[in-house]
Amino acid sequence: MWTARLQDFLHDCAASAPSQEHDRIREAWLLFVHEPGLRDGQATRWADLNSSGIEAMLACGAAESAVLALIGPDDTFMLSRGVNGTCLATLVMPDGSEEMIEAATLSLALLAAYVSKLLTGIERRNQEKGVVALPSGARLH
């Protein structure tokens, strides 16, 4: 269920307008804080982030800082902006592969790339465990 919420959130980030940036960041915090044991230490770090800190960053126009607080200091990333105003975030996975996402703002792109990385990690762990993931439209009889 949480994976489906992350997938929906990823699409929301990529499709959001700049005016929705703060709402997506607030949603990310809520989504991350309520994840039961995503990674050792990661969920604990998210729980230590308080909403007033995130809100203070958003109030002073520091959306990128709020996203950086959410993703933490351990990820390698690059942000860029094209001549047509599109923003691109590239996040490096532990295996050296990259997750690249385009969005309306730098913080939305970075947030979406991070969520994409989380989803890829979950998918890889499930494959290692032999968990069979059914498509969202699959029906069981």
C-alpha positions as a Markdown table, in Angstrom:
| # | Residue | x | y | z |
|---|---|---|---|---|
| 1 | Met | 0.0 | 0.0 | 0.0 |
| 2 | Trp | 2.8 | 2.4 | 0.9 |
| 3 | Thr | 4.5 | 1.6 | -2.4 |
| 4 | Ala | 1.4 | 2.6 | -4.3 |
| 5 | Arg | 1.2 | 5.9 | -2.3 |
| 6 | Leu | 4.8 | 6.6 | -3.2 |
| 7 | Gln | 4.1 | 5.9 | -6.9 |
| 8 | Asp | 1.2 | 8.3 | -6.9 |
| 9 | Phe | 3.2 | 10.9 | -5.1 |
| 10 | Leu | 6.0 | 10.5 | -7.6 |
| 11 | His | 3.6 | 11.3 | -10.4 |
| 12 | Asp | 2.1 | 14.2 | -8.5 |
| 13 | Cys | 5.6 | 15.7 | -8.0 |
| 14 | Ala | 6.5 | 15.4 | -11.7 |
| 15 | Ala | 3.1 | 16.9 | -12.8 |
| 16 | Ser | 2.9 | 19.7 | -10.2 |
| 17 | Ala | 3.0 | 23.3 | -11.0 |
| 18 | Pro | 5.4 | 25.6 | -9.1 |
| 19 | Ser | 2.5 | 26.9 | -7.0 |
| 20 | Gln | 2.0 | 23.4 | -5.6 |
| 21 | Glu | 5.6 | 22.9 | -4.6 |
| 22 | His | 5.0 | 23.6 | -0.9 |
| 23 | Asp | 2.1 | 21.2 | -0.7 |
| 24 | Arg | 4.1 | 18.4 | -2.2 |
| 25 | Ile | 6.9 | 19.0 | 0.3 |
| 26 | Arg | 4.4 | 18.9 | 3.2 |
| 27 | Glu | 2.9 | 15.7 | 1.7 |
| 28 | Ala | 6.4 | 14.2 | 1.5 |
| 29 | Trp | 7.1 | 14.8 | 5.1 |
| 30 | Leu | 3.8 | 13.2 | 6.1 |
| 31 | Leu | 4.4 | 10.3 | 3.8 |
| 32 | Phe | 8.0 | 9.7 | 5.1 |
| 33 | Val | 7.2 | 10.1 | 8.8 |
| 34 | His | 4.4 | 7.5 | 8.7 |
| 35 | Glu | 6.5 | 4.8 | 6.9 |
| 36 | Pro | 7.1 | 1.9 | 9.3 |
| 37 | Gly | 10.7 | 0.9 | 8.9 |
| 38 | Leu | 11.6 | 1.9 | 5.3 |
| 39 | Arg | 15.3 | 1.7 | 6.0 |
| 40 | Asp | 17.2 | 1.3 | 9.3 |
| 41 | Gly | 17.7 | 4.8 | 10.7 |
| 42 | Gln | 16.0 | 6.6 | 7.8 |
| 43 | Ala | 12.4 | 6.4 | 9.2 |
| 44 | Thr | 13.8 | 7.5 | 12.6 |
| 45 | Arg | 15.5 | 10.5 | 11.0 |
| 46 | Trp | 12.3 | 11.5 | 9.3 |
| 47 | Ala | 10.4 | 11.2 | 12.6 |
| 48 | Asp | 13.0 | 13.6 | 14.2 |
| 49 | Leu | 12.1 | 16.2 | 11.6 |
| 50 | Asn | 9.3 | 18.3 | 12.9 |
| 51 | Ser | 6.7 | 20.0 | 10.8 |
| 52 | Ser | 7.5 | 23.4 | 12.2 |
| 53 | Gly | 11.1 | 23.2 | 10.9 |
| 54 | Ile | 9.8 | 22.3 | 7.4 |
| 55 | Glu | 7.2 | 25.0 | 7.6 |
| 56 | Ala | 9.8 | 27.6 | 8.6 |
| 57 | Met | 11.9 | 26.7 | 5.6 |
| 58 | Leu | 8.9 | 27.0 | 3.3 |
| 59 | Ala | 7.9 | 30.3 | 4.8 |
| 60 | Cys | 11.2 | 31.9 | 4.0 |
| 61 | Gly | 11.3 | 30.5 | 0.5 |
| 62 | Ala | 13.8 | 27.7 | 1.2 |
| 63 | Ala | 12.0 | 24.9 | -0.5 |
| 64 | Glu | 15.2 | 23.3 | -1.7 |
| 65 | Ser | 16.5 | 23.3 | 1.9 |
| 66 | Ala | 13.3 | 21.6 | 3.1 |
| 67 | Val | 13.7 | 18.9 | 0.5 |
| 68 | Leu | 17.4 | 18.5 | 1.4 |
| 69 | Ala | 16.3 | 18.1 | 5.1 |
| 70 | Leu | 13.9 | 15.3 | 4.0 |
| 71 | Ile | 16.4 | 13.4 | 1.8 |
| 72 | Gly | 19.3 | 13.7 | 4.2 |
| 73 | Pro | 23.0 | 14.1 | 3.7 |
| 74 | Asp | 23.8 | 10.6 | 2.3 |
| 75 | Asp | 22.6 | 10.9 | -1.3 |
| 76 | Thr | 24.6 | 12.1 | -4.2 |
| 77 | Phe | 22.6 | 14.3 | -6.6 |
| 78 | Met | 22.9 | 17.0 | -9.3 |
| 79 | Leu | 20.3 | 19.7 | -10.1 |
| 80 | Ser | 20.1 | 21.5 | -13.4 |
| 81 | Arg | 17.8 | 23.9 | -15.2 |
| 82 | Gly | 17.3 | 24.0 | -18.9 |
| 83 | Val | 16.9 | 27.1 | -21.1 |
| 84 | Asn | 13.2 | 26.5 | -21.3 |
| 85 | Gly | 12.8 | 26.6 | -17.5 |
| 86 | Thr | 12.5 | 22.9 | -16.9 |
| 87 | Cys | 14.3 | 21.5 | -13.9 |
| 88 | Leu | 16.2 | 18.2 | -13.8 |
| 89 | Ala | 17.4 | 16.2 | -10.8 |
| 90 | Thr | 19.7 | 13.3 | -11.1 |
| 91 | Leu | 20.2 | 11.1 | -8.0 |
| 92 | Val | 22.9 | 8.4 | -7.9 |
| 93 | Met | 21.8 | 5.0 | -6.7 |
| 94 | Pro | 24.0 | 2.8 | -4.5 |
| 95 | Asp | 24.9 | 0.6 | -7.4 |
| 96 | Gly | 26.0 | 3.6 | -9.5 |
| 97 | Ser | 22.9 | 3.8 | -11.7 |
| 98 | Glu | 21.1 | 7.1 | -11.9 |
| 99 | Glu | 17.5 | 8.3 | -11.4 |
| 100 | Met | 16.7 | 11.3 | -13.4 |
| 101 | Ile | 13.4 | 13.3 | -13.1 |
| 102 | Glu | 12.2 | 16.4 | -14.7 |
| 103 | Ala | 9.7 | 18.7 | -12.9 |
| 104 | Ala | 8.6 | 22.4 | -12.7 |
| 105 | Thr | 11.0 | 23.4 | -9.9 |
| 106 | Leu | 14.3 | 22.2 | -8.6 |
| 107 | Ser | 12.9 | 21.0 | -5.3 |
| 108 | Leu | 10.1 | 19.1 | -7.0 |
| 109 | Ala | 12.6 | 17.4 | -9.3 |
| 110 | Leu | 14.8 | 16.4 | -6.4 |
| 111 | Leu | 11.9 | 15.2 | -4.4 |
| 112 | Ala | 10.6 | 13.1 | -7.3 |
| 113 | Ala | 14.1 | 11.7 | -8.0 |
| 114 | Tyr | 14.4 | 10.7 | -4.3 |
| 115 | Val | 11.0 | 9.0 | -4.3 |
| 116 | Ser | 12.0 | 7.2 | -7.5 |
| 117 | Lys | 15.1 | 6.0 | -5.8 |
| 118 | Leu | 13.1 | 4.8 | -2.8 |
| 119 | Leu | 10.7 | 2.9 | -5.1 |
| 120 | Thr | 13.6 | 1.3 | -7.0 |
| 121 | Gly | 15.2 | 0.2 | -3.7 |
| 122 | Ile | 11.9 | -1.3 | -2.6 |
| 123 | Glu | 11.5 | -3.1 | -5.9 |
| 124 | Arg | 15.0 | -4.5 | -5.7 |
| 125 | Arg | 14.6 | -5.8 | -2.2 |
| 126 | Asn | 11.3 | -7.4 | -3.1 |
| 127 | Gln | 13.0 | -9.2 | -6.1 |
| 128 | Glu | 15.8 | -10.4 | -3.8 |
| 129 | Lys | 13.2 | -11.8 | -1.4 |
| 130 | Gly | 11.2 | -13.4 | -4.3 |
| 131 | Val | 8.1 | -11.3 | -3.7 |
| 132 | Val | 5.8 | -11.3 | -6.7 |
| 133 | Ala | 4.4 | -7.9 | -7.4 |
| 134 | Leu | 1.1 | -7.9 | -9.3 |
| 135 | Pro | 0.2 | -5.0 | -11.5 |
| 136 | Ser | -2.2 | -2.6 | -9.9 |
| 137 | Gly | -5.1 | -3.7 | -12.1 |
| 138 | Ala | -4.6 | -7.4 | -11.6 |
| 139 | Arg | -7.6 | -9.3 | -10.2 |
| 140 | Leu | -7.2 | -12.3 | -7.9 |
| 141 | His | -9.8 | -15.1 | -8.1 |
